[in-house]
């Protein structure tokens, strides 16, 4: 079975960076999500508007909400890994 | 073949559990798989845990009956993972050990928090268990020919075996297998739907013949139609659900009486044939005028009335975009099905499922189920659901405990990333599975939950068997996770930490197994009680309870230094009680009690918009009132 050894979790020097980035991305996505809900509540018929290739706004927006979650998640993971590597290298140099 | 594949699958899962069970010797192994699961396995297991009966059966069924409104659940369920990844995943992994209670209690070491968090875990897990058990019963009925309650009992028993043998380790691998298979076979099903394309004359379900229900023009008063084509109107009734006529049809020296809807529209008055279920005053069930039997069942329904303006048309194979564009075309209309219940003059209790021609463009935007153009309260209900779905995921105890099965916080983040990718892909597929079921003549008008497996059946028994076995594993995987979470709440949070029983390792595991047995039994009873309710709707309620009870505590502990133990206790208690109270007094539960939903004291069906802010507000107010200069350290 695919098992990894458990590691002791001490102080994470990148925690502050990751937390700030996470909050920023959360706010961006939340705004996108809230806008979707508000359009549906205020002007539901706007969602029938054809946007591209015969697809209406509801379908395009809904799919975009799903895809953008993955895109932001990939971005977040890449940024976190880069920061973790950078701080680890700095720590090794200091030692 | 169906039975063979199904039994093989179940035996494999139980065998795997026994194998892994032999390796579980410590409580860490039982509750968190020793914290050694690889992040990729954990990510797919997240998908297996999260993609429950609600996602596969409920969402597909809701899309098949109400169009885009069902897809809103897909969007909301996936969006919740953004909160989990960006806000919760790593800090929670760093704070906790086995359970949700460990995490929220880490900065305080408060027995009150231990107790309240354990109760909340139990309540949320039980709320989430109900729809899974309902889904299990729904699946087993057509698959094995067993009654709903036997299906629930069977799932409950198998899951208790899985959890009681190996705990989190076996649960993880069951979820990993199930998550992977579910996504692969859903993809195959959607590919098959696209390859078949759309047609006004779909293949239908059993036997590959589709019954076209009739529509007959008629006059406005009785006799509605002259005795023509062997049809004669005997009686007319008007109820809250509309006008209905009892039509006698004579053919081959047999006469059968069925109820038809009287549709008075711009094009004149018409008699519309539907599917008719009558419970006679004498206690018999008649389906479409004849006694209910193994061969006389409600027909499968759901078809396109006009495809781009044509009443006889087929597209041939289409791309996924082509399917959506053709269905959303301004001249496409689809026969969706509505239920009407009334009492006939002779005391018969009548249920008529009748078709309504709905424009495709209307189906592909929200508003058929949620009344977005209705009253302010109806709009609030929609906003409330979307809020609970968004915030609920990151507060589900059975999802949170999965963060403790990986070796490090970075693994928690990476496994969440894998989960978002796999779950997102699955939710995109739900739209096509639901619309496929809506237009391929495979829907059971009395129960939307079987839409996806019945769609698979229209492509052959092999795909049906595999999809049904996976759907059953879907229920098993999620129920296992829920029972592990709940047994952890009893044995670890309550017995070990709150009561400080100081049990040896072996006794802790035994207690966890005993708790799994009791919780499984309660889940079985509730699953039988809630038969017939849409599983997605029920899960939406569980999300609201989780978001109201748990999320304020998690978020505020992480981001507000003035949070106190009393604030956490009060917010969990009030969030949980208010969400549960609002649900119990809601119109949908009134319907379940057999009462008039209009008389429900709470007009909202989804409580999140009240109970979630209430949870946050309570935490802030109580924390400010009980703060004594001692502030907890932020974990990060």
Boltz contact constraints between the chains, C-beta under 6 A:
constraints:
  - contact:
      token1: [A, 2]
      token2: [B, 38]
      max_distance: 6.0
  - contact:
      token1: [A, 2]
      token2: [B, 41]
      max_distance: 6.0
  - contact:
      token1: [A, 3]
      token2: [B, 36]
      max_distance: 6.0
  - contact:
      token1: [A, 4]
      token2: [B, 36]
      max_distance: 6.0
  - contact:
      token1: [A, 4]
      token2: [B, 38]
      max_distance: 6.0
  - contact:
      token1: [A, 4]
      token2: [B, 407]
      max_distance: 6.0
  - contact:
      token1: [A, 6]
      token2: [B, 35]
      max_distance: 6.0
  - contact:
      token1: [A, 6]
      token2: [B, 36]
      max_distance: 6.0
  - contact:
      token1: [A, 6]
      token2: [B, 407]
      max_distance: 6.0
  - contact:
      token1: [A, 7]
      token2: [B, 407]
      max_distance: 6.0
  - contact:
      token1: [A, 7]
      token2: [B, 408]
      max_distance: 6.0
  - contact:
      token1: [A, 9]
      token2: [B, 94]
      max_distance: 6.0
  - contact:
      token1: [A, 9]
      token2: [B, 409]
      max_distance: 6.0
  - contact:
      token1: [A, 15]
      token2: [B, 636]
      max_distance: 6.0
  - contact:
      token1: [A, 19]
      token2: [B, 636]
      max_distance: 6.0
  - contact:
      token1: [A, 22]
      token2: [B, 86]
      max_distance: 6.0
  - contact:
      token1: [A, 22]
      token2: [B, 87]
      max_distance: 6.0
  - contact:
      token1: [A, 25]
      token2: [B, 86]
      max_distance: 6.0
  - contact:
      token1: [A, 26]
      token2: [B, 86]
      max_distance: 6.0
  - contact:
      token1: [A, 26]
      token2: [B, 87]
      max_distance: 6.0
  - contact:
      token1: [A, 29]
      token2: [B, 82]
      max_distance: 6.0
  - contact:
      token1: [A, 33]
      token2: [B, 79]
      max_distance: 6.0
  - contact:
      token1: [A, 37]
      token2: [B, 383]
      max_distance: 6.0
  - contact:
      token1: [A, 37]
      token2: [B, 386]
      max_distance: 6.0
  - contact:
      token1: [A, 40]
      token2: [B, 366]
      max_distance: 6.0
  - contact:
      token1: [A, 40]
      token2: [B, 372]
      max_distance: 6.0
  - contact:
      token1: [A, 41]
      token2: [B, 379]
      max_distance: 6.0
  - contact:
      token1: [A, 44]
      token2: [B, 367]
      max_distance: 6.0
  - contact:
      token1: [A, 44]
      token2: [B, 372]
      max_distance: 6.0
  - contact:
      token1: [A, 44]
      token2: [B, 373]
      max_distance: 6.0
  - contact:
      token1: [A, 47]
      token2: [B, 365]
      max_distance: 6.0
  - contact:
      token1: [A, 48]
      token2: [B, 361]
      max_distance: 6.0
  - contact:
      token1: [A, 48]
      token2: [B, 365]
      max_distance: 6.0
  - contact:
      token1: [A, 53]
      token2: [B, 321]
      max_distance: 6.0
  - contact:
      token1: [A, 54]
      token2: [B, 325]
      max_distance: 6.0
  - contact:
      token1: [A, 55]
      token2: [B, 324]
      max_distance: 6.0
  - contact:
      token1: [A, 56]
      token2: [B, 328]
      max_distance: 6.0
  - contact:
      token1: [A, 56]
      token2: [B, 364]
      max_distance: 6.0
  - contact:
      token1: [A, 58]
      token2: [B, 68]
      max_distance: 6.0
  - contact:
      token1: [A, 58]
      token2: [B, 365]
      max_distance: 6.0
  - contact:
      token1: [A, 59]
      token2: [B, 324]
      max_distance: 6.0
  - contact:
      token1: [A, 59]
      token2: [B, 364]
      max_distance: 6.0
  - contact:
      token1: [A, 62]
      token2: [B, 71]
      max_distance: 6.0
  - contact:
      token1: [A, 62]
      token2: [B, 75]
      max_distance: 6.0
  - contact:
      token1: [A, 65]
      token2: [B, 75]
      max_distance: 6.0
  - contact:
      token1: [A, 66]
      token2: [B, 78]
      max_distance: 6.0
  - contact:
      token1: [A, 66]
      token2: [B, 424]
      max_distance: 6.0
  - contact:
      token1: [A, 66]
      token2: [B, 427]
      max_distance: 6.0
  - contact:
      token1: [A, 66]
      token2: [B, 428]
      max_distance: 6.0
  - contact:
      token1: [A, 69]
      token2: [B, 78]
      max_distance: 6.0
  - contact:
      token1: [A, 69]
      token2: [B, 82]
      max_distance: 6.0
  - contact:
      token1: [A, 69]
      token2: [B, 420]
      max_distance: 6.0
  - contact:
      token1: [A, 70]
      token2: [B, 420]
      max_distance: 6.0
  - contact:
      token1: [A, 70]
      token2: [B, 421]
      max_distance: 6.0
  - contact:
      token1: [A, 70]
      token2: [B, 424]
      max_distance: 6.0
  - contact:
      token1: [A, 73]
      token2: [B, 85]
      max_distance: 6.0
  - contact:
      token1: [A, 73]
      token2: [B, 417]
      max_distance: 6.0
  - contact:
      token1: [A, 73]
      token2: [B, 420]
      max_distance: 6.0
  - contact:
      token1: [A, 77]
      token2: [B, 417]
      max_distance: 6.0
